[in-house]
Amino acid sequence: MLWLPQIFRPRSGSSTPRKRAAFTLVEIVVALSILGAMVSGVYLGFNSLNAYSISSRLYTEAQTVAQNQIDLILSKEPFNLGTNPQKIPSVLALGSTVTPNVFVYQDPVTGKVVVTGTMTTTVTDAGFSMAFAGSTNNLNVRRATVTVSYSYRGKNYNISMDTMRAADQ
């Protein structure tokens, strides 16, 4: 049986010289190149993830602008074409209205305006009528189409929403 100090004591008279454990220059260069490739991949991944999140945020904001305009069209009163056609709210007047700069996205670092949007509201008469007791009556239904357009990173985006509004008769 061996005693502990005898196991860990170097033998004298060994013919092979002791080698030192260390990294060679080639191993260090290979490790750094692998690490550099991983870091650049992570950087590119985070950069594309950030661009995707900004794109999604802009799309959601454009949808919100269009939905707010739809809500305004549906809630504006009075809308009664039969008694006084001059009292039609301007958002329900026939035709197209273009509103520039409906939303703005600024770069949080530089403060530079990156994206601006344009909203186009088109109101048309749906042309619905109803025959009753031998006469045909116009139902005074308006169709409104709200389109929000913007450009981000050289690509154009359009969000469009429709609604119909009947007269308050």
Disulfide bonds with the S-S distance in Angstrom:
none
